[in-house]
Every structure is written in C-alpha cells, then in structure tokens.
Amino acid sequence: MTAQNGKDLLVKVDMNGGGQFETIAGLRATRISFNAESVDVTSLESQGGWRELLSGAGVKSAAISGSGVFRDESTDERARQLFFDGETPEFQVIIPDFGIVEGPFQVTSVEYAGTHNGEATYELAMSSAGALSFTAL
C-alpha cells in the first residue's frame, strides 16, 4: 500500500434519511477510532497467573472527530441540527485504499471558535450508536 492523502479520509452524513450521503463541508482534519472493551475472566486457576479474556465479549464502539472551517453550508447545518435533536443518522467514513465504514452515529460535541483576524472554525465529535458495517475498497 502506498501513502495516502489525508484529504481523502472523508466523513459523510446522510442528509435526508434516504441514503443521500454528502461530505461534511469545510473539514480539514478527520479521525476515526475503533475500540473494544475486554471482559477479564482471570481466576486462581489461570495458567501461570496470566490474564484471560473472554473471546467475543465486551462492547465495541467507534468515534469520529473532525475539525475545519465553518462554511455555513447544508452539511454544517445538518450536523448542528443533529446535535440539538439528538438524532443518530447514518454516517459513512471513507478510508482511502482500505474501505468504507457505515452506520449510525450521534453528534456528541460541536465547538465553534474564531479570532478577529482569522476564519471561523469548528470541531465535531461523534460516537457510534449501533452496529457498523465495513465494505472493502
């Protein structure tokens, strides 16, 4: 695999609940992380005193974050409204030369900032709200 452009890691939101995905406008930096909690089943009988984990147990989650320039486009408005309404629409994360992660996410944080001689910026954070699917590219 060759090096990839960071700008090719895209976060898209379903704009109307009908599968019309659009890239969130103005994003300059994006990140997705996957987590899985472990379930410790270690006991006095564990071989050599080594920790044992229960296979297939625990809670899986994903988090998306991004920051960029506020552009006041329809996707900015959609993300802002999702936060205030507490909705969990479908999102897509396009990971270049890897695949597409899709599923419901909740916008958990929206931050706006700006300086008197610079552009208005924003940061978004989203947490998975259900099962995610992966499609290889």
KAHU-V35168 format. One line per field, one symbol per residue. ss: DSSP state (~ for helix, > for strand, _ for the rest). phi: phi as a letter, one per 30 degrees, with the letter a starting at -180 (. if undefined). psi: psi as a letter, one per 30 degrees, with the letter a starting at -180 (. if undefined). A space follows every 50 residues. Layout:
ss->???
phi->???
psi->???
This chain:
ss->_____~~~_>>>>>______>>>___>>>>>>>>>>___>______~~~_ __>______>>>>>>>>>>____~~~~~~~~~~~~____>>>>>>___>> >>>>>>>>>>>>>_______>>>>>>>>>>>>>>>>_
phi->.cdcdddddccbbddbiciddbdddidcbbabbcbbdccdcdbdddeiid dbcddicjccabbcbabacdchcddddddddedddidbddbbbccehblb cbldbcdcabbcaacdcbddbbbbbbbdbldccbbdc
psi->klklkfffjkkkkjfggggjkkkkkfkfklkkkkkkkljkgklffkkggk kkkjkgllkkllkklllakkfhleeeeeeeeeeffglilklkjjjkgdak kkaklkjfkkkklllfgalkllkkkkkkgakllkjk.
